């Protein structure tokens, strides 16, 4: 799901643990800020079921625009990976 280093895998397991074992720490009125290490679409979609998040992604990750640009310069886009597609709101 993520980049191939042991450090990255370890860091991503830190995100998996609360989603699986301690979902009560991820409230809907929170916002989680994630680094640009790729967390994978399935993991991000699971996290979106529990809380809000914002992530800066690498330029080689494709976001397919599916809406007009809204006031504030944001728009809806689809992101896909590992057989999962999700809709996200992004900024232009």
C-alpha positions as CSV (number, residue, x, y, z in Angstrom):
1,X,0.0,0.0,0.0
2,X,2.7,2.5,0.7
3,X,6.3,3.2,-0.2
4,X,8.6,0.2,0.2
5,X,10.9,1.2,3.0
6,X,10.8,-0.4,6.5
7,X,10.5,3.0,8.0
8,X,7.5,3.9,5.8
9,X,5.8,0.5,6.6
10,X,6.3,1.0,10.3
11,X,4.9,4.5,10.1
12,X,1.8,3.3,8.2
13,X,1.2,0.6,10.7
14,X,1.0,3.4,13.3
15,X,-2.0,4.7,11.3
16,X,-3.5,1.2,10.9
17,X,-3.5,0.4,14.6
18,X,-5.9,3.1,15.8
19,X,-8.2,2.5,12.8
20,X,-8.4,-1.2,13.7
21,X,-7.9,-1.4,17.5
22,X,-8.8,2.1,18.8
23,X,-11.3,3.7,16.4
24,X,-12.8,5.7,19.3
25,X,-9.7,8.0,19.1
26,X,-10.7,9.0,15.5
27,X,-13.7,11.3,15.9
28,X,-15.7,12.9,13.1
29,X,-15.0,16.4,14.4
30,X,-11.3,16.0,14.1
31,X,-9.0,16.6,11.2
32,X,-5.9,14.5,10.7
33,X,-3.0,15.9,8.7
34,X,-0.9,13.3,6.9
35,X,2.5,13.6,5.3
36,X,3.2,13.0,1.7
37,X,4.3,9.4,2.1
38,X,1.7,7.4,0.1
39,X,-0.8,5.7,2.4
40,X,-2.8,4.0,-0.3
41,X,-6.4,4.5,-1.4
42,X,-7.8,1.6,0.7
43,X,-6.3,3.0,3.9
44,X,-7.4,6.5,3.1
45,X,-10.9,5.4,2.3
46,X,-11.1,3.5,5.6
47,X,-9.8,6.5,7.5
48,X,-12.4,8.7,5.8
49,X,-15.2,6.5,7.4
50,X,-13.9,7.5,10.9
51,X,-12.7,11.1,10.6
52,X,-11.6,13.9,8.3
53,X,-8.1,14.1,6.9
54,X,-6.0,16.3,4.8
55,X,-2.9,15.1,2.9
56,X,-0.4,16.6,0.6
57,X,0.2,14.0,-2.1
58,X,3.1,13.5,-4.5
59,X,2.9,15.0,-8.0
60,X,3.0,11.6,-9.6
61,X,-0.3,10.6,-8.0
62,X,-3.2,11.1,-10.4
63,X,-6.4,12.9,-9.4
64,X,-9.2,12.8,-12.0
65,X,-11.2,16.0,-11.8
66,X,-15.0,15.2,-11.7
67,X,-16.5,18.6,-10.9
68,X,-16.2,22.3,-11.7
69,X,-13.9,24.5,-9.6
70,X,-15.8,25.8,-6.6
71,X,-15.3,29.2,-4.9
72,X,-12.2,28.9,-2.8
73,X,-10.5,27.0,-5.7
74,X,-11.4,23.5,-4.7
75,X,-13.0,20.7,-6.7
76,X,-14.0,17.1,-6.5
77,X,-11.7,14.5,-7.9
78,X,-11.4,10.7,-7.9
79,X,-8.3,8.8,-6.8
80,X,-7.8,5.1,-7.4
81,X,-5.4,2.5,-6.3
82,X,-5.3,-1.2,-5.3
83,X,-8.7,-1.8,-6.8
84,X,-10.4,1.0,-4.8
85,X,-11.7,4.4,-6.0
86,X,-12.8,7.3,-3.8
87,X,-13.9,10.8,-4.3
88,X,-11.9,13.6,-2.6
89,X,-12.0,17.3,-2.4
90,X,-8.8,19.0,-3.5
91,X,-7.5,22.5,-4.2
92,X,-6.5,23.8,-7.5
